[in-house]
């Protein structure tokens, strides 16, 4: 459902229910409600949907197709299980010329819901088969028609005939057309289809014989289908008859490219008149096949010159039927005699297979709509950039390395005019490059990441293998990564976006070992943060972090990950860091051991914790109790607590210098005070 329709539903709901409360439900869609109680929501919704059904059918009788579409769309919003509403929505979409891919989805939904109210599935099957035929699904279309109960009607047979012609089964198609003349004598669609599809087989005896009989009786159908007059002229063996047919068409005030070409061929109009007509047709879109035929018929030098000048500066749209099924599948907009925009819809479902933007006839950007990929060319057909919007990846390719294009630019056979006029020709059954092939030609790859809002990473590549990476947030770099053999080794990270990269992260890669460090979900999240993909380099994990907290160029804190939930956090607090720890915390699951180096004795002191709270210290003197300060709950004294004034001075000191550390303070007469800050706790000792 579109956003626009959702808004309509929301704003109309109250007024609709108020209106429906007094509006009677038509008998054919009435349902029994329990008048003694409020209806359940699903009952009320179905009642509303059925009212929408009746309103849609009433609008259909008036050919108010916009109303049909809107009311049926509203109906399925209330109850999506009513196939009649989906069919009406599809029928309205056909009349409103909406994309066939959209209409097909409506019909498929109708066919998947068996509870028909008024219509039947046969009607939906017929429309479905017709849509499949028009979108190159000829075999599937025939299967729908032949499925029990087999659809038998003039409409069903007409779709069958189209399928056979389009799939190349001329014998079966001709048989249906011949039988239709008897079974459906007033339906001229079959005869018109025959004339349109058999134009290249006029030398075939069977075709010529049937065409002759058809021409003799064309008045049975040419009133409803005047195109029969033009098409039949191509089959007539008698010039007078051809002229009569073509003039009869023109007498109705009708004109088109085929009529113009045939009128020129049989000398009913002059070359100059034909030229003026073709110029007029080009304003709304000109069939290339008829343009080619028109050019081949020109003989007069004066008109040839005019046609040459016109095409050299051609500004209009050429339309192509590249698979010759009678439905255009390619269009090209021209400016200054060269294509500026080309659109190709291979299966004719309304969703472009690709669209090319051109500079004087040469593609510089091409969109693969179904894959949501955009290609930017360097020197065509060499790819310069590939943007995969579905995966949020941008590849920059080495110049002139990857050649790929879904079309050829070829010369039109206009040599008789003395010009070079180029037309697009789509390649058939061509597959886009696989990712591993793209990576071989890529110099860099950019992907969105989840580490920060608006973040992405750009990898530099060599033979498809990452060498370095730069991490950006809103186009500003905040981290740099370095790889070896395609595996991330370390990153330098600017944590606070001040331009100083104070954090270094060390990484390893091992699929089995990674499970000791992170769960699968955590590994996937890390890969999304680092590489923009859950799968890329899955098995990467961080082993160590090195932090330069005061940004003096020397590391002062470290986190070492040991696996299985164990890690060591350490600080080197020396004025001149020596690379050795002075304070550290060893964390194993829920337990934690804190240690520090005594600044005087250089002895290793261990702080014992129970349930996350310090209880004692262990040194060469043995185990000594620690006592919680009376005034500050996160301050502990070794063996003997101090008075408030001393505690206050300790806390003031750490408020001014909040970093982890070990210090000796001279704040007591003739005595020194050892103070330690580890994690969230502070320790003091008089010595």
N, C-alpha and C positions, 0 to 999 in steps of 0.2 A: 504494500500500500504506500502511495506517495505521501510525502509530508504535507502537500497541499490538501490531499483528501482527508488526512488525519485531522487537519485543522477544520475542514468543513464538517467532519463528523462531530467534533467537540462542540462547535458553535451551534450546530443545528439540533443537537440531541434534545434539549429542553423544549424547543418550539415544536419539534416533531411529535414528542410524546403528548404535548398538549393538544396538538391538532388531531393526532390519531385517536385520542380518547373519545372524540365525538364523531369520528369518521367511521362509517360502517365498513366492515371487511366484506369484500365480494364473496359471493357464495362459493365459487369454485376453489377459493383458497382458505375458507373458514376452518377454524379448529375449535374444539370444545374446551372451554375454560371453566374452572371452578369459580362460580360467581360468589361463593360464600367466603372466599379467602383471597388474600392478595396473591397474584400469580408469582410463581418462582421466576427469578431473573431469566433463566433460559427460555421459559415460556413467553415472557414478555418480549424478549429479543427475537424469538421466532415470529411472533405476531407482527412485530415491526418489520422484519425481513419480508414477510408475505405481503404486507402492504406495499413495500418497495417493489416487490415483484409485479403487483397489479399496476402500479404507477409506471413502471418500466415498460410493460406491455402496451399500456395506453399511449405512451410517448412513441413507441415503435410504430404504432398504427398511423401516427401523424408524421413519421419520418423525422422526429426530433431526436437525432442521434446523440447529441450532447446530453440531453436530459436522460436518455436511456442509459448512457454510460455512467452518469453521476448517480442516478437512482439505484442502478444495479450494484454499483460500487458501495453505496451506502448499505444496501441490503446485505451483501456478503460480509460487511463489517459487523453486522448484528448476528448473522448466522451464516457461516461459511459452508454449511452442509447442504445447501439447496442448489442443485446443479442447474436448475432453470435460470437462476440469477447469473451464474458464471457464463452460461451460453449467451444470454442477452448481453452481458458485458463484452463477450468476444465478438458478437455480431455488430455491436456499436463500434468497437475498436476497428473492425474491418472498414466500416463506412467512414470512420474518421481518419483512416489511413495511418493508423498507429503501426509500429514495427511488428512484423510477423512473429518474431520471437516472443513478444509480449502476448500476442493473441493466442499463440500455441499454448502458453502456460495456462491461460484461462480455460481453454477447451480441455486440456488434460485434467485440470482440477474438476471440471464438470463431469468428465467420464469416470473419474475416480470416486464420485459420489452417486450411489445408485438410487437415491430417494427422489425421483422426479415427481414434480407436482402437476405440471400441465404438459410440458414437452416430453420428448423421449430421447434416449441415447442415440437413436438413428440419425437424428438431425445433427447432433454434436459429432458423431462419427464422420458424417459426410463433410462437414466443415473442416474437421481435423485432417481428413484425407486430402482435401483440396489444398490446405495449407502445407501439408507435407510435400505434395507434388510441386508446389511453387518454391519450396526450399530445398529442392534436389534430393528429397527422400522418396524417390519414386517406388522402390520396392516396398518400403514400409507403408506407403500410401495404398498400394495394391493390397497388402495384407489386411489393412483396416477395412477396405471395401469388401474383401472376400470372407472376412471372419463371420461366422454364423451368429445371427441370421444375416445372410448375404444381402448387401444393399442393392436393390434393383429399382432404378429410376433413370430418367433422362440425365439428371444431374450426376448421378453416380457413374453412368456410362461415359459422360463427358470427361469426368476426372480420370477414368480408366484410359480413355483415348489420349489425353494429355500425357499420362504416365508412359504409355507405350511409345508415343512419338519422342518424348524426351529421353527415354532410355534406349532408343534406337530400334525398337521392335516395330518396324514399319508394317509388317504383315498383320499383326494383331490390331494395330491402330486403324489400318484401312478397313479391316473387317467390321470394327465397331462403327466407323463412319458410314459404310454401306448399309449396315443394318439399321442405323439411326434414321436413314431416309424413309424407311418403312415404319419403324417403331415410333419415331417421333417426327413426323413429317413437317410439323410447324416450327421445330427447333432448328434455327439456322446456325447455331453455334458450331455444330459438327461440320457443316459444309465450309464455314469460314475457317475453322481449324485446319481442315484438309488443304484448302487453298494456301494458307499461310505456311504450312509445314512441308508441302510437297513442291515448293517453288523450284528447288534444285533438281527435281526428278521429272521434269516435263517430257523428257525423252522416253520415259518408261511407258510401255504400251498400256498397262493397267491404269496408271495415273492419267495418261492422256485420254483414255476412253471415259473414265469416270468424270474427268473435268469437262469433257464435251457435253455429257448428259446433264451435268450440273449447270453449265452455262445456259442450256436451253430452258431450264426451269428456275433460273435464279430469282425470278420475280416472286417466288414463294417465300423467299427469305430476305432479299435485298432491301425491302422496306424497313424491316427491323434492324438489319445489319448491312448498311450501305457499303461497308468496307468490302463486301463480297464483290461489288462492281469493280473495284480497283484490282483486287486480287485475281479475279477471273480474267481480266484483260491480259494478264501475263501468260495465260494458258491457251488463249485463242490462237488458232492458226490463220485467222482471217483478219486482215488489217481493218476492214470496215467494221467488223464486230468489235475489235479492240477499241477503236475510236468511239464507237457508240457507247460502250460500257464506261469509258473514261469521261466522256462528256455528260453522261447521265449522272455520274458522281459529282462532277463540278456544278451541274445544274441545281444541285441541292445546296449550293453555297459551301461545299466542303473542299478542303485542300489539305494535303499532307506531303511528306517527303516522297513516299512511294508514288503517289499520284503524279507529283511533279516529275520524277525521274521517268516514269512510263510515258507521260505526256510528251516529254522531250524526246524520248526514244522513238516514239511513233509520230513525231513531228506535228503534234497538235499545238504545241506552244514553241516559241523561239528560245534560243539559248539565253538571250538577254532576259526574257521573262522568267525562265527557269532560275537564272542566277538571282534575280531580285527576290523570288519566292524563297530560295534556300537561305539567303541572307536574313530574311524575316523569321524563318523557322529557328535559326541559330540563336535568336534572342532568348528563347525559352528552353533550348536544348535540341541539338541536332544529332540524328542517328549517324554514326560514322559509316555504317554500311551503305546508306543512301548517299552520303557525301562522296564516298569513293566511287559509287556507280555514276553519280552526277559528273564528277571530274572526268571519268573515262569517256563520257559521251560528248564532251566539248570538242568542237572542231574550229570554230571561228577565232582567229587571232585576237580580235578585239575583246571577246568575252574571256578568252584564256588569260589575257593580260589583267582584266578586271578581277578574275578569280584568283590569279597569282597574288596581286596586291592585297586582296581581301584576306587570303590565308596567311600571308606574311605578317599581317598586323591583326590576325584573328583574335577577337575578344568575345568569347562565348563559351558554351558548354557542349562538348561532344559526349555522346552516350554510346556505350558498347554493350553488346550481348556476346560475351566471349565464349560461352558454352552453347550458344545457339539453341536455347530452350524457349525463346520467345519473351524472356524477361531480362531487362537490362541489369547487369551486375557491376558495371564499371562506368564511372563518369570522370571527365577531366575538364577542369576550368582552364581556359586559355587567356593569356594576356600577351599582347605584342607578338602573337604567333607562336608562343611557347606555353606549355602547360605550367600553371602556377599551383594547382591543387588537384590531386588525383584521389579518388575514393573507390575502393574495391570491396564488394560484398560477395564472397565466393558462393555462399549457400543462399543468398538473397533473402535472409531473414530479418533484415533491417539493422543488424549490428555489423558494422564494418569489419572486414577481415584486416584491412590496413588502410591508412590514409597517409598520403605523401604530400609534403609541402615543398615546392620547387622554386628554384631561382633560375629563371629563363630556361625552364624545361628540365633542369637537373635537380633531382631530389637532394635536399639538405637536411630534412628531418622527416622521419616516418614513424607512425604510431601503429603498433599491433594491438588493436582494440580488445580482442578477445583475451590476450595475454596481459593487457595493461602494461605494455612495454613501449618505450619511445627510443628510437634510434636517431642519433645525430651523426651525420657523415662528415668526414674530413674531405678528401678528394673522392667523390663518388666513383665507385661503390665501396670505398674503404670506410669502415666504421670508425668513428672517433670516440663516441660515447654511447653507452647503453644504460638506460634508466629503467629499472624494474620496479614499478610502483607497487605491485602486489607484495614483493618481498622487501621493499624499501632499500634497494641496492642500486648504486651507481658505479658502473665500470668505465674507467678511462682506458682506452686502448692505444697501444703503440701505433704510431703513424704508419699507414699503408700496410698493416699486418693482416687484418681480418677483412675479407671481402664477402659481403652478403647483401643480397637485395631480393625482394619478392617479385620484381618486375624487370622487364627489359624496355629500353627506350629504342624504338625501331622507326625506320623511315616508312612513311606512307607512300603507296605507289602513285605519286603525283608527278612522275618524271615528265609527263607531257606538258606540264605547266612550267617546267624549268626551276622548281623550288625544292628545297629540302624541308619537308614538314614532318615532324616527329610525333609519334603517338605511343601511349603506354601499352605494354602487352604483359599481363600477369603471368607469372610462372605457376604451373600446376603442380600439386602434390609436393610442395616444398616445405621442409621443416626448418624451424628456427634453430640456431646454434645451441647445443647443450652447454650447461654451466661449465663443465670441465674444459670445453673447447674455448669458451669465452675467457676463462682464467688464464689459459696459455697465452692469449694475445693481450691480456690486460696489464697495464703498468701500475694501475691502482684500483682499489675497490673501496667504496664508501657505503656504510650501513648505519641505520639508526640503532641506537642502543638504549638501554633502560637504566643506565647508571645515574643519569641526571635528567631533569626535564629539558627537552629540546636538544638532547645529546646525540652525537653520531661519531663514528670512528672511520678514519681513512687509512687503509693499508697500502703500503707500497709493495709491489709484487715483482717477482722475478721467476719466470716460467711457472706462474700460477701459485708460487709459494710466498707467503708473507715474509717481509724483511724487517719492516718497521711499521709503526702505527702512530697516528696522532689522534687524540681524542678532543672533540670540540663540544662546547655548549654555546648555542646561539652564535656559531661561527668563530668563537674565541677558544684557542687551544688551552686545555687544562691538564693534559697528561701526554706522555710520550712512551711508547712501548718498543721493545727490541726483541727480535726473534732469532732463533738459531735452528736451522733445519725445519723451518716452518712452525716451531713451537715457541710460545711466548716465554722469554727468560726473565725479564723484569720491566717494570714501569716506573717512571718518574712522574709524580703527581703534585699539582698545585692545589692544596686542600682548600685554601681560603681565597683563591683567585686574586692574589696580589702580585703574580708574576714570578714568585719564588717557588721552585719545585722541591718542597721540603720532605716529601715522603717517597721512599723507594720501596716497591713491592717486588719480592722475588717469587718466581713461579716455577712449577715443575709440571710435567705431563706424564701420566701413567694411568691407563684405564682402570686397572685393578687396584692400584695403590690409592687412587683418588677417593675410593669408597671409605677409606680410613679417616679421611679428612672432612668429607662432605657427603650428605645424602644425595641421591639422584636429583631430587628437586632443587637442592642447593647448588649442585653442579650446573644444572641447566640455567638457573638464575645467574650464576657467575658468568657463564658463557654468553648469556644475553647482555649482561653488563659490559663484558670485555669485547665480544665479537659480533654482537647484534643477532645472534642465532643460538637456539638451544642446542643444536647439533654440532656446530662448528667447534672443533678442538675439544669436544666433550672428553673429560678426563684431566682437564687443567685444574690445578689447585695452587693456592698460595702457601708457601713454606715460611716466609719471613717478611716482616715489615721493618724498615729502618727509617727513623724519624729525626729530623733536625729541627727541634721545636723552637730554638732561639734563632734559627736561620743565620748561623755564623759559618756555615759551610762544613760543620763537623757534626756527625751523628751523635745523639745523646740518649736516644731511647730505642728499644728494639722489642719486637714481638716475634717469637719463634713458634711455629705451629708444628707439633710433633705427631698429630694424628690421634684418633680415638678420643677426641675432646680434650686433649692435653696441650697446653701451651705455656710458654715462659715469657713473661713481660719483664724487661730489665732496663735499668737506667745507668748511664755512665755520666756521673755528675761532677767529675773532676774539672777544674778550671781548664786544664789542658787534657782533653779526653785521651785516655790511653787504650781504648777499645775493650777494657775490662769492666764488668758490671760492678756497680757499687750498691745498687738496690735491685731486688728482683722478686717477682711473684711467680710461683709454680702452681699452675691451676690444673687439676685433674678432675673433670666432671664437676661435682658440687664441692669438692674440697680444695683448699688453697693453703699453700705454704709461702710465707713472706720471709725474705732474708735481706740482710744488709751487712756491709763491711764497716766494722767499728773504725772511726777515723783516727783513733789513737793507737789501739792495739792491733789494727788491721785484721782482727779476728772476724770470722764469719759468724754472724748472729742469726739465729732462726726464731721466728715468731710463730708460736703454736696457736692455731685457731680451732674453735669448736662451734659448729652451727653458725659459721660466718662471723664469729666474734673472737677477738684475741683473748687468750687466757694466761699465756706465759711466754717467756723467752728461754731459748736454750743456747748456752755458750760453754766455754771451757770450765766455767764455774758451776755448771750444772743447770738445772731448770729453776728459773725464778718467776714468781707470780707477777702478773701485771694487774694493776688496779685502775678501774675506771674513774676518771675525774668526776668530782662531785658537781661541777658546774658545766662542763663541756662533755657531752656523751661520746664524742668520737676521739677524745684525748685519753691516753692511758699512761700511767706511771709505773716504772719498774720498781716493785717492792714498796715504795713509800710515796703516797700522794703529796702534793704541794698545796700551799695556800692559794687563794683565789688570785692574788696579784701576780703570782708566778704563772699560773695557768693563762691568765689574760694576756701576759706578755708573749707567751708561746703562740697563742692563737693569732695575736696581732702580727707576729713575725710571719706566719704562714699566709695570713691574709695579704700581706705585702708581697710575698714570694710564694705563690701557690704551687710551684712545680714540685715534683717528687724530689726528695733530697735528704741528706744527713748533714746536720750543722752543729757547731759548738757555740753556745751563747754565754757571754760573761755578764749575766744579769743578777747574779747572787754574789755577795761579797766573799772573796777568797775561795769561791767554788765555781766550777764550770758545769754548764747544763748541756747534756747531749739531747738533741731533738731530732726525730726521724719522721718523715712523711712518706707513707707507703699506701697507695690506693686511697681509700676514704678515711684512713686512720692516722693518728699522730701519737708518737711515743716520746716520753721524756725520762731522763735519768740524771740525778745529781752525782757527780764524781769529782 
